[in-house]
Amino acid sequence: MIKYPKVRILLTFASLLAASATFGAPDDVVVQMSNGSDSYKADLSKISRITFRGSSMIIKAAGEPDVSIPVRNIERMVFDLNTSSAEEMESALSEDLTFIVEHKKVRIVSATGGDVQMHVFDASGRQVDVVSGASEAEYDFSDKNTGVYIITSSGKSIKYLNK
């Protein structure tokens, strides 16, 4: 039996397709991982999907070959906020961004009035939508399937459970 070193993964979905505050600026998207002595850091600005299959994470990016990264014993995935459609809450995740959850609606508001871009992904890593607005962006999950969604904006992320 092959013994694999314990994999330590910090998938910062906060970085996953995080949009800069200015439209038209390139996204800074980085996944960082280490597996013993092996370390991975990838810019995923063109990402279309991240899938976990068996003991591999497969990254699909437009115009790029698929990247398969071996993963075992995932230790943690980190989000800035965990919430669900059963809640009403507000959380300032940075000096500029506040995430507001009102059951089936999620809003991101900029305190400085800057442009906001919200990326919504389903649990398989597929991008469901991108919503933009001047000073705020809102997404309504009323007609979406139940399940886990990842929402990112300007380097911050939330894991949202749509019930």
C-alpha positions as CSV (number, residue, x, y, z in Angstrom):
1,M,0.0,0.0,0.0
2,I,1.3,3.4,-0.9
3,K,1.4,5.9,2.0
4,Y,0.7,9.5,0.9
5,P,1.9,12.4,2.9
6,K,-0.8,14.4,4.6
7,V,-2.0,17.0,2.2
8,R,-2.5,20.4,3.5
9,I,-4.8,22.5,1.3
10,L,-5.8,26.0,1.8
11,L,-8.2,26.7,-1.1
12,T,-8.9,30.3,-0.7
13,F,-12.2,30.5,-2.6
14,A,-11.9,34.1,-1.6
15,S,-9.4,34.3,-4.4
16,L,-11.4,32.1,-6.7
17,L,-12.4,34.4,-9.5
18,A,-12.3,37.4,-7.2
19,A,-12.9,40.5,-9.2
20,S,-11.0,43.7,-8.8
21,A,-13.0,46.7,-7.7
22,T,-12.6,48.3,-11.1
23,F,-14.3,46.9,-14.1
24,G,-12.0,45.9,-16.9
25,A,-9.0,45.2,-14.6
26,P,-7.7,41.6,-14.7
27,D,-8.9,39.2,-12.0
28,D,-6.3,38.0,-9.5
29,V,-7.2,34.4,-8.9
30,V,-4.8,32.1,-7.1
31,V,-5.1,28.6,-5.7
32,Q,-2.3,27.7,-3.3
33,M,-1.6,24.2,-2.1
34,S,1.2,22.2,-0.6
35,N,1.6,18.4,-0.5
36,G,4.7,17.7,1.6
37,S,7.6,19.0,-0.5
38,D,5.4,19.8,-3.6
39,S,3.7,23.1,-3.7
40,Y,1.2,24.5,-6.3
41,K,0.3,28.1,-7.0
42,A,-1.8,28.7,-10.0
43,D,-3.4,31.8,-11.5
44,L,-6.9,30.8,-12.6
45,S,-8.2,34.0,-14.2
46,K,-9.7,32.0,-17.0
47,I,-11.2,29.3,-14.8
48,S,-14.4,27.6,-15.9
49,R,-14.6,24.7,-13.4
50,I,-12.9,23.0,-10.5
51,T,-13.9,19.4,-9.9
52,F,-12.9,16.9,-7.2
53,R,-12.7,13.4,-8.7
54,G,-11.4,10.6,-6.5
55,S,-8.1,11.9,-5.1
56,S,-7.6,14.6,-7.8
57,M,-8.6,18.2,-8.2
58,I,-9.1,19.0,-11.9
59,I,-8.9,22.6,-12.9
60,K,-10.4,23.6,-16.3
61,A,-9.5,27.0,-17.6
62,A,-10.5,28.5,-21.0
63,G,-7.7,28.0,-23.6
64,E,-5.5,26.1,-21.2
65,P,-5.0,22.3,-20.8
66,D,-6.7,20.7,-17.8
67,V,-4.6,20.6,-14.7
68,S,-4.9,17.6,-12.4
69,I,-3.5,18.0,-8.9
70,P,-3.3,15.0,-6.5
71,V,-5.1,15.7,-3.2
72,R,-5.7,13.4,-0.3
73,N,-6.9,14.0,3.3
74,I,-8.2,17.5,2.6
75,E,-7.6,19.3,5.9
76,R,-9.5,22.5,5.4
77,M,-11.2,24.9,3.0
78,V,-11.4,28.4,4.2
79,F,-14.2,30.9,3.6
80,D,-14.6,34.4,5.0
81,L,-18.2,33.7,5.9
82,N,-20.6,30.7,6.1
83,T,-24.3,31.3,6.0
84,S,-27.6,30.0,4.6
85,S,-31.0,31.1,3.2
86,A,-32.5,30.4,6.7
87,E,-30.6,33.5,8.0
88,E,-30.8,37.3,7.9
89,M,-27.4,38.7,8.6
90,E,-24.9,41.4,7.7
91,S,-21.1,41.1,7.9
92,A,-18.4,43.6,7.0
93,L,-15.7,41.5,5.5
94,S,-13.4,44.3,4.7
95,E,-13.3,48.1,5.1
96,D,-15.0,48.4,1.8
97,L,-17.3,45.3,1.4
98,T,-20.3,44.3,3.4
99,F,-22.2,41.0,2.6
100,I,-25.9,41.1,3.5
101,V,-28.0,37.9,3.5
102,E,-31.7,38.3,3.5
103,H,-32.9,34.7,3.2
104,K,-32.9,33.9,-0.5
105,K,-31.1,37.2,-1.5
106,V,-27.5,38.0,-1.1
107,R,-26.2,41.6,-1.5
108,I,-22.7,42.9,-1.5
109,V,-22.4,46.7,-0.8
110,S,-19.3,48.9,-1.3
111,A,-18.8,51.4,1.5
112,T,-16.9,53.7,-0.8
113,G,-19.5,53.5,-3.6
114,G,-17.1,51.7,-5.9
115,D,-18.3,49.2,-8.6
116,V,-19.1,45.7,-7.2
117,Q,-18.9,42.4,-9.0
118,M,-20.3,39.2,-7.5
119,H,-19.3,35.8,-8.9
120,V,-21.7,32.9,-8.0
121,F,-20.5,29.2,-8.3
122,D,-22.3,26.0,-7.6
123,A,-20.7,23.2,-5.5
124,S,-19.2,21.6,-8.5
125,G,-17.2,24.7,-9.2
126,R,-19.3,25.8,-12.2
127,Q,-19.9,29.5,-12.5
128,V,-23.6,30.1,-12.3
129,D,-23.7,33.9,-12.8
130,V,-21.8,37.2,-12.5
131,V,-23.7,40.2,-11.2
132,S,-22.3,43.8,-11.3
133,G,-23.5,47.1,-10.1
134,A,-22.4,50.6,-9.1
135,S,-21.8,50.4,-5.3
136,E,-23.7,47.1,-4.8
137,A,-24.7,43.8,-6.5
138,E,-27.5,41.5,-5.5
139,Y,-28.3,37.9,-6.4
140,D,-31.6,36.1,-5.8
141,F,-31.5,32.4,-5.1
142,S,-35.3,32.0,-5.1
143,D,-35.4,30.0,-8.4
144,K,-32.1,28.2,-7.8
145,N,-31.6,24.5,-6.8
146,T,-31.0,23.8,-3.1
147,G,-27.4,23.2,-2.3
148,V,-24.1,24.9,-1.5
149,Y,-23.0,27.9,-3.5
150,I,-19.7,29.9,-3.3
151,I,-20.0,33.6,-3.7
152,T,-16.9,35.8,-4.3
153,S,-16.2,39.5,-4.6
154,S,-12.9,41.4,-4.4
155,G,-11.0,38.7,-2.7
156,K,-13.7,37.8,-0.2
157,S,-15.9,34.7,-0.2
158,I,-18.9,33.2,1.4
159,K,-20.2,29.6,1.4
160,Y,-24.0,30.0,1.1
161,L,-26.4,27.1,1.6
162,N,-29.6,27.6,-0.4
163,K,-32.3,25.6,1.5
